[in-house]
Amino acid sequence: MTTFKEAITATDRMPLAKVFEIFLGGAPSVRLTAYDGSSTGPENAPFQVDLKTPRGTT
């Protein structure tokens, strides 16, 4: 079961970077920048993933 600190309703959208963190179980060691403007991971990470469109998530 997944739990969240804040309730998410059908009209709310979770930032893609947050989804990435949840999927990996914490802050990643790579930098992820998503098309929705969200980002996660260290800014000086040796590897970076830049998702420019929603199609990049499929």
N, C-alpha and C positions, 0 to 999 in steps of 0.2 A: 504494500500500500504506500502510495506517495502522499506526503503531507506538505503543506505550504504554510508559511507564517501568515500570509495574507490570503483572504478568500479571492478567488478568481472567478469572475462572472463571464457569461457568454459574450458580453460586449468588451471585456478587457482583453488585451493581447499581451502575452508574455514576450519580452524581448528575446530574440534568437540567441543572444549570448547567454542568457539565463538558462534557456533550454539546454544549451551545450554544457554548461556547468552541472546541471542536474544529471544529464546523461552520463557525464564522466565522474560524477561523485565529488565534485569540488572544483576549485580553480585549476585550470589546465596549465601545463608548462609551455604551451604554445599560445600565440596571440591570435585571437579570432576577432575579426571585424566584419559585421554583417550589414546587409543592405538597409536594415531598419535603423541604422545609426548606433546600435549597441556594440559593445566590445568587451572582451574579457581576456585575462592572461596578462603576463608581464609585458610592458611596452618594449623592453629590450630582449625579448625572446628570440632565440636563434631561428625559429620557424614561425611563419605567419600564414594564416588562412584568411583570405579576403573574399567573402561571398558578396558579389555585386548584384545578383538578382535572385528572386525566389527559386528560379530553376536550378540554381547551384545546390539547393538542399535535397534534390531528388536523385 
